[in-house]
Amino acid sequence: MSAAPATARTWGVRLAIVAVVGTVITYGVSYALRPTAQVVAAFTDKAVDFRPGTVEVKAEFDRPLTGQVPGRILTSELEIGRRFFKGDPLVVLDTGDIDLDIERTQIDLASAKKKLEIGSTLLTEEINLRIKLEEAERQMKAGFYPAADYEKDKRVYDQAVQRRKLDELNLKQAVESLENSLKSKLREKSKMTIVAPADGIVTAVISRPGDLIGANNPIATLISVNRTIEAKISEDNFNAIKEGQKATVRFLTFGDEQYPAVISKVLPSADFATQRYSVYLDVTLPEGKVLLPGLTGEVQITIAERPNATVVPRRSLVGDFVYVVTDGKVELRKVEKGYESLSTVEILKGIKKGELVIVEKQDTFHSGDHVRTHVLDF
């Protein structure tokens, strides 16, 4: 009679174990079949209020190299790809003809200065007329010379003085004219050495030694090694923009890398066609990073900051909602957003620090889903 109850108890234990194992296996299979959600924990960080814009890298200049005077190219340092620095001589024109003109002008100037130094040749005539006038005055006062004749002699003398002064003025003007002519010719000669307007690189060569060029005709094409980074800001975001504000720039070519920047210049007028305003940025780049003209990207200009804010990755947002995973269960939760940056969003209400938010493929999840989680580093 005692064997039967023992057997019943044994079978009861066995059935309980089987039930537990079945439950564990069922849960294990169910858990293994759950989708994996890529999540990030909400964290505390500085929240930033920013104004967005687009950026474009431009060369400081990209223009043709021209000469100011015509001439034949004697020597040229122009080669495609050659780096040059401001003031470097790039092209020298033949100065043979202007050198002859300068030499002739220098000779004429030396002669004119000598004449000016000697003085007017009319001075002798003036002195003789003055002596004659002085004698006539003495005779007139003594009653031996008519007053009318004296007045006539005085007019003749005054005319001689005026001629002498005019002659000296002409001599002085001749010297000044030749000095100006010499300066002009020397300046023209200096323009026959064409120098680099700024640091840059030769991108095209149009004229070579022996070619005859005209004034303002292109000789080569130069591009600056210096870059300007121009940001375009919409009209509704422009009011808050000021020089000196900090910014963060991302160039599409460099992926998600972000670089610190400062607004260096704000233009007060908008583009007529787009009604977007231009600001210029000084961007800090790591060693070896080169910006080529034409690169584009986006900028966020910092208007205000709030420390110790609860933030989540911007990509976790679905409108005003986020998918939160609590104990393996998905919940669609509405949030109140604060400051937004390129990569993060401040959450004022709806999420606490440490809660897990889904950051990828949110369209594949629904509220109430059971999921596994893979926690990512932000």
Secondary structure, 3 states (H helix, E strand, C coil): CCHHHHHHHHHHHHHHHHHHHHHHHHHHHHHHHCCEEEEEECEEEEEEEEEEEEEEEEECCEEEEECCCCEEEEEECCCCCCEECCCCEEEEECCHHHHHHHHHHHHHHHHHHHHHHHCCCCHHHHHHHHHHHHHHHHHHHCCCCCHHHHHHHHHHHHHHHHHHHHHHHHHHHHHHHHHHHHHHHHHHHHCCEEECCCCEEEEEECCCCCCEECCCCEEEEEEECCEEEEEEEEHHHHCCCCCCCEEEEEEHHHCCCCEEEEEEEEEEEECCCCCEEEEEEEECCCCCCCCCCCCEEEEEEEEEEEEEEEEEEHHHCECCEEEEEECCEEEEEECEEEEECCCEEEEEECCCCCCEEECCCHHHCCCCCECEEEECCC
